[in-house]
């Protein structure tokens, strides 16, 4: 039981939902537990919740009845802080109030002078809490995800004062609970909450700019990205007021960094009292039965033939997919120098904007007058590409990243001068079509690129290792891939291309490349790979 961590008895301060969940997972993992709360009346409720949850585990066959009985025997509740004196580890799970936690840590240091003191905070400075104790080297973060008995991830957070031995013991303790531990530097949001900020931020910007509505953004996230929920569904579930407060906290903690700027839509929703599921209305209306999403259109495809132009992985995948579906395909690695006898051309230069312009203009010169020119809008808007050519009315766009096998839809767009319907040509790829507004990155590629960029900033700043970031995003948030693995699948140069397009389009530092991602683009792979 104490192998590698030396912990037998765990104290938990705070008997709310998170504290009770931490107490439960510790007790069912064989540790003696003392659950304390300053409000004695909540303790019976917490114990009752643990009894009910463990009973459900028994009914589902996930916990032996005898093991449940022993776990409940190991769990005791306490109305005084002094009851924690004999604990080897004390996990603080009090409300996210800095002054409250500082007072608690100063008292815990006196009550349990030999214990490791860990905070379950998701946003406050561990170093600041450690500073109020006599032995700050014994203080660390131990961030469980909600619900604690279910979620597999724990973030072990090292403050500047934290002793390496304490980090090692907490990692071993987390493993004894059956959890996967990742180690993070003490910085705002640690790993998971920080790296995930663009998931909400870019979704809000897309809607705020009128490029798509909430349902379209969520659908693109789910069906193009494979996320279980879209950003607006998730914000409604968590509480829009909670998300807005977190966004303000990040923006302040990072000294006004534009990547973390809250969006006016959040403030508007909070002021109007539309806070999500808990108020019945948020970005969606929960007072009415949820409408089943309409199937996306998939028109009869044009018989072709088609050209695919570009030397990228996306170009190769597009050509292969069209051939698999029985269409004649002309592949072009670079700009054509002779007439192309095709019905439509897919331009797929998603890595370099200068090469893209050369390719688009050459295609326009050599295509028949009635042919469609379908540009990859990952790194440039369709309208911008149309401004480069003699026949802007033929230009429309699509936004995706490899591998196409991961995509259940294709985002597409038109611009102000598009005259012909591009959907029969796009339908040749066999993916249902989702229309979005005209801006670089569409929806899913834009969200993915921003996630990868934030992960690269975090690793470059020493917050965590790239493998731990990937692990954290998969286990802590159920992302289908970690951002570094995702960038490998899509191509780091293609991901960087999305950010180049966004930075050029908006003229904002928000989309500047993290130094680590910039180096990865030079190499064509991550420097740590």
N, C-alpha and C positions, 0 to 999 in steps of 0.2 A: 504493500500500500504506500510506503514512503519512498520507494525506489526512485532516486533521481530528484526528488523534490523535498523529502523530509517533512511532509505535511500529513497530519492525522486529523486535526480538528480545524474546521473552517467556520469563521464567523461571517455573517452577512448582515450588513447595516441597511435596513430599509426593507419593509415587507410588502411593498407594492408589487405590481405585476412582474417586473424584472427581478426584484429581490427574491420573491417567492420562487420564480423559475430557476434562479441560480441555486437557491437552497435545495430545490428538488433534484437538480442534476447532480449536485454534490452528494446528497444523501443516497441516491440510487446508485452512485458510483463507489459507495463503500466508505465515505468520509462521515465522521461525526460532525454535526452542523448545529450551530447556535444562531438562530434567527432573531435579530433585535430590531425593534422600531420604537421611536420616541413616543409614538401614539399607541398605547397598549391595546386600544380597542380594535386595531387592524390585525393583530396577531392571530386571533382565532379564525378570522376570515382567510388569512393567508394559509394557515394550516389546513383549513377545510378545502381550499382550492388545490393544495398539494395532494390531499387525500383523494379528491375527485379525479384529478389528472392521472395519478398513479393507478387508480382503479380502472380508468379507461385503458391504460396501457396493459393491464392484466387481461381485460376483456378482449383486447386486440391480439393477445398472444405475444406482446413485446416485453412483458415483465412477468417473472414468476411470482405467484402469490406469496410464497415464503420470502422472496427477495423484497417484495413490497413491504411486508410486515417488518422486516429487519430495517429497511430504510426509514420507515416512520418511527421506529424505536430510536434510531440514531439522530432524529431531528428533535431538537428542543427549542422552545421560544423563550425570549428573555425581555424583560421590561426595563432593565438597567444596562448601561454600557459596560459596567464592571463585570458583567457575566462573560464578556469576551476576553477576559484577562488570560485565560489558558489557551487561546487559539494560536495556531501556527501561522495562519493566514486569515486576514480580515478583508472581505470584499465590500466596499462601500457602494450601495445602490440607491442613494438618496436622490431627491429631485435635482435637476440641473441648475442649481443656485450656487454660485461660486462662494459667497460668504458662508452659506450653510455648510458646504463641504469643507471649507477651511477650518471652521470651528470644530467640525466633527473630527477632522484629521489631527488637529492639535490635541484633542481629548483622547483619541485613540492611541496616539503615540505614548501618552502617559499611562493609559490603562493596559496596553499590550506591548510593552517595550521590546519584546523579542520576536514579535510577529512581523511578517511581511504585510504591508498595508497597500492594498490595491484599490484603485477606483474604477468603476464601470462607466465613467463618463464617456460620452461620444464626441464632446466638443470642447471641454474646458482644458486648461493647461495643467498637465500632470506636474510639471516643474513648480508651478505656483502652489499647488497643494503640498508638494514635498517640502517646500521652503518653510512651512509653518511647523514642521516637526523637528524634533531634536536629532533624529537620525534619518535624513532625507534619502540616504542610499538604500533604505528599505522600502521606498515608495515607488510604485510603478502603476501603469494602467493595465487593466484586465477587462477589455471591452467585449462583452457577450452580445450576440445579436438576438433580437426578439422574434419568436419565443425561445428563450434560452435552452429548454430541454430538447428542442427540435433542431435549431440551427447548428450547423457543424463547425462554424468558424468562431475563433476567438482571436482578437488582436491583443498582443502583449506589447505594451507601449513603454519604451525606455525614455525617461527624462534624462537631462544631462547629469543629474545627481545619482541616478539609479545604478547600483552595483551590478556588474555583469553576472555575478552568481544569482542575483535575484531574478534577472531575466531568464536565465537557464532553468531555475527552479519553477518559474511560472509556466514556461513552455512544457516542461515535464508534467506539471500539474494538469495543464489543459489536455495533454494527451491521455492522462489517467482518467479524465472525464469522457474520453472518447471523442474529443474535439480535435480539429486541426488548428494549430496555432501559427500565426504569422507575426513577425516582429516588426514594429514600426517605431520610427523616431517620433518624439513628442512634438507634434506640429498640428495646426488646425485641421480637424477632421480625420487625422491619422491617415489611413490608406483608403478604405472603402468609401466613406462618406465624402472625402475630398475628390477622389477620382471620378465619382459618379455625378458631380455637380453639373457637367455639361449635358447629361441626359435630360435634366429639367431645363437648363438654361437655353439650349439650342431649340428645344421644342417650343418654349415660350416665345423665342424670337421669331420662329417660323410663323406661328399663329399671330403674334403681334404685328407682323409685317404683311399679313393678309396672304401669305403664300400657301396656306392650307388651314383647314379648321382642325379642331382638337381631334375629332374622330379620324381624320385623314392621317394626322401625325401618328396617332396611336396605332392605326392599322399598318402604316409603313414600318413602325418599330417592331410590331409583332410578326408581320408576314414577310417583310424584307430582311429584318434583323434577327428574328427568332427570339425576341424578348417575350417574357410571359405576359407582361403588361406594358402598355405605352406610358409615356411620362404623365399625361393628364389623368389617366386612370389611376396611376400610382399616387399622384399629388392629391387626388380626391380621397383615396384610401387613407393616406397618412394624415391628412388635414392641411388645407391650403395655408392656414394661419401658422401651423408648425413649420411648413416648408418656407414660408416667407421669413419667419424669424431666423431660421437656419441660414437662409441666403443673406440676410442682413449681417449675421454674425460672421460669416465667411468674408464678406466684402470688407468689413471692419478689420478682421484679423489679418487680412492680406493687404492692408493699407490702401484700400480703394482699387485694387487690381481689377481691370475691366472684365477679366474672365469670370469673376464672381459677382458681377453687378446684379442686384435683384431686378426683376422686370416689373414695369408698371402694372401689368396685368395682375400680378400677385397682390399688390396693394389694392387695386380696384376690387378684387374678389373679397379680400378681407374686410374692406370698408363696407361692402354691400351685404356682409353676413353670409356669403355663399362660401362655406368652408369645406365643402366636400360631402362625403357620405354622412358624416355626423350631424349635419344640418339639413340633409335631404336634397340639397342643391350645391353644386360646385361648378366645375367645368361641364358636368353632366347633371341631368335632372333625375333624381332617384325617387321622386314621388310617383312616378309612372313606371309601369313594367318596361324593362330594357328592350329596345327594338333590336331584332336580329339584323346584323349588317347585311346589306344587299350584296349579292354576288357581284364581283367586278367584271366589267365587260371584257370579252375576248373575241374581237371581230373575226370574220373570215379573213385569213391572211392573203395578201397579194401573192400571186405565183412567182414573182421575181423575174429575172435573176437579181442577185444582190452582190454588192461589193462591201468588203470589210477592210478598213484602212487603219493601220497603226502597227507598231512593233511591240505592243504591250501584251500582258497576259490576258487582259480583257478582250483585245482584238482576237487572240487565238481562241478564246472560249466562245466568242460570238460566232466566229466562222465555223467552229466545230458543232455548235448547237444548230445552226442553220442547216448544215450538211446532214446532221442526224435526222432532221425533220424533212429531208428530201428536197431541199432547195439548192439550186445551182449558185455557187459562191465564187467570186473573184477576190483573192486575198492580195492586199497591197501593204508592204512593209513601210513604204514611204509615199510621198506625193506622186500621183500618176503623171506620166508625160505623154499620154495618148488618150484618145476618146474611150470612154467606158460605156458599154452597151448594157446597162442595167436599169432596173426600175427604181432602185434606191440604194444609197450607200450609207453604211454605219461607220461614222468616224469614231475612233476609240483611242486617241492619244490623250491619256488621262494623267500623264506624269510630267509633261513639260509644256508650258503654255506657248512658248515660241514655236516649237515643233507643231503644236496643235494648229496655230494660225496658218503656217505654211501648208499643212495638210488640208485644212478646210478650204482655203482659197484655191488650191490646185484641184480639189474634188469638184468645186463649183464650176471651174473652167472646163472640165472634161466630162461632166455628166450631161446626158440629154436634158433638154429644156424642161421636160415634164417629169423628171426623176426627183425623188425626195432626197434631201440631205439631212440625215439624222445624226446630230452631234452629241457627244458624251458631255452632259452638263455637270460632271463632277468637278471640273476645274475652270469652267467658264459658263456663263449664262447663255441660253440659246440666242437671246437678243443681241448679246455682244458678238457672238459668232456670225449672226446675220449681218452685222455691220461691217464685216470683213469682205463680203462677197457681192457679186453682181446680181444675184438672184435671191434676195433675202426671203421672198415669199415661199421658197421651197424648204426653208430650214425649220426644223423642229428638234426637240431634244429628249434625251432619256438620261436617267441618273441611276447608276448601279455600280457595284464593285464586285470583283471576283471573290469566291467562286459562284457562278450562276446557279449551281446545284443547291446552294443554300437559300436561294431566293424563291419566295412563293408569289411574288408579284414584280412588276416592272413599273417604276415611276417614270412618268413622261410629262413633257411640258411643251407649250407653244409660246410664241412671242407676239407682239402687236402686229407684225407684218406677215405672219404665217397665213397662207391662204388655203392650202390643201390639207385634207385630213391625213395625218401621218399614221393613224392607228392601224390600218390594214398592213402596213409595212412592219410596224413594231410587233404586231401580232404574230409575225412569222417566227418569233422566238418562243412562242407557246406559253407565255406568262400572262396572267390577267393584268390589266392595265389600270394604274392608279394615277390620275392627273394631279399634279402639284403646280405651284407657281414657279415662275422663271427666276431662279437664282442659283449660283453655284452650289453643288452638293445635294440638291433636292432635299429630302428629309433624312432617310437613313444614312446615306454616305456622310452627310454633314454631322449628324449626331456621333457616328462612329469615329470620324476624324477628330472631333473635339475630345472624345473620351481617350483616344490614343494619345493625343497631345498632352492632356492633363496627366496621364499616367507617366509620360516621358518627363514632364516637369518634375513630378514627385520623385521618380527614381534618380533623376539628375541632382536633386537636392538632398539625396541621401535619406529620404523618408522610409524607403523599404527597397528590397531587391525586386527586380522584374518578375521572377518566378512567384514571389510572395504577393505581388500586386495581382497577377493573373489568378492565383489561387483565391485571393480575397474576393475578387469580383465575381468569381464563379460560385463560391460557397456562401459568401455574405449576401449576395444580391441575386443569385440564380441567373447571372448572365450566361449565355450559351458558350462564350469564350472569354478569356481574359483579354485585355486590350493589346498586349504584345503578341499573343498568339493570333488574335484577330487581324492585326496589322500584317503579320506574316502571311496569313491566308489571302488577304486583299492585295498585299504588296505595299511595302513601306513607302515607295515612291508614289504610288497612286494615292495613298492616304495623305502624304505631304502635298500632293497636287490639289486635293480638295481644299486644304487650308490656304494654299497659295491663291486659289480662285476666290475664296471668301475674303482674304485680306485685300486683294486687289479690288474686289467689288465694293466692299464697305469702307476701305481705307482705315481699318481699325487695328490697333495693336493686339486686340483680343485674339486675333487669329495668327499671331506670329508663331513660328515654329519653335518648340522647345529645343534647346541645344542638342539634346540626345536624339531627337527625331531628325534634326538637320544632319547630324553625323550619320545616322542610319540611312538617310537618302544618299549621301555620298557613297556609302559602302554598298548599298542595296540590301542591307540586312542590319539587324541590331548589333551594336558594338560588343554586347555581352554574349552574343550567340556563338 
